[in-house]
C-alpha cells in the first residue's frame, strides 16, 4: 500500500501542478477507491495535505518578505458604499 500511495501522491501532484488545480479533487477519490479509506478519513487526509501545502507556501512567502500582512478590504466591518442616485 505504501508504494501505491507514493505513486498516487506523485501522479496527483504532477497532474494538478500541470493543470493548476487543487489536488483534493483527485486525492479523495484515489484514497477511497484505490486505497480503501473511508470517505470521512479521505476528506480529513486531503484537507490535512492542503493545510500543510498552504502553510509551507505562506512560510516561504513570509521568509522572502512577500507575504501581505494586512487583511483584504473584503474583511472590513463596514458595509459596502451605497451608490448615489443619478441626477
N, C-alpha and C positions, 0 to 999 in steps of 0.2 A: 504494500500500500504506500510506503514511503516513496518509492521510485515513481509510482503513478501520480502521487500528489506533487512531487517535484516537477515532473513533466507537465502536468496540468498548470501549475503555477507559472512555469516558463512560457508555455504556449499562450495562456491568457494574458500574461504581461506583454508579450510581443504583439499579439493581435490588438490589444487595447491601446498599446503605445503607438502603433501604426494608424489606428483609426481615431485616436484622440478621445475615446470614451472611457467611462468608468469600468473597472474590472468586475464589479459586483454583478453586472448583468449577465456575465458568463460564469462567475465563480459560484453563485448559489446553485444553478442547475448542475454544474460539474460536481459540486460537493454532494448534492442529494442523489443524483442519478449514477455517477461513476464511483464515488467513494462511500456511498450508502450512509451519509449523515442524515439525521432527522432534519426536516425543513427549518425548525426553530434554531437548531445548532448551526446549520449552514448560514443562516442570516447573521447570527451572532459572530461567527468566524469571519464572514465577509465584512461586516461593519468594523470589526477589530482591525482587519487589514487596511481598510480605508482610513481609519483613525491614525494608525501608525504611519501610513504614507503621507497623510496631511500634516502630521506632527513633524515628520522629517523634512518636508518641504518648508514648513514655517520656520523651523530651526535654521535651515540653510539660508533662508531669506533674512532672518534676524542677524546671523553672523556676517552676512555680506552687507548689511545695512540697508537692505531694500524692502524691509517689512514695513508696511504702512501701519502705524500705531494708532491713528485716530479712527474713530468709528465712522462708517459711511453716513451720509446725510439721511439715508432712509431709516436709520435708527433714532432719529430725532424724536423728542417727545412732543414737539409742536405739530399741530395739524398742517396739512398742505395749504398753500395760499389759495384763496378763492379768487378766481379771475373777476375783474370788474366788468360790468355790463358795457357793451359797446354803445357809445353815444351817437 
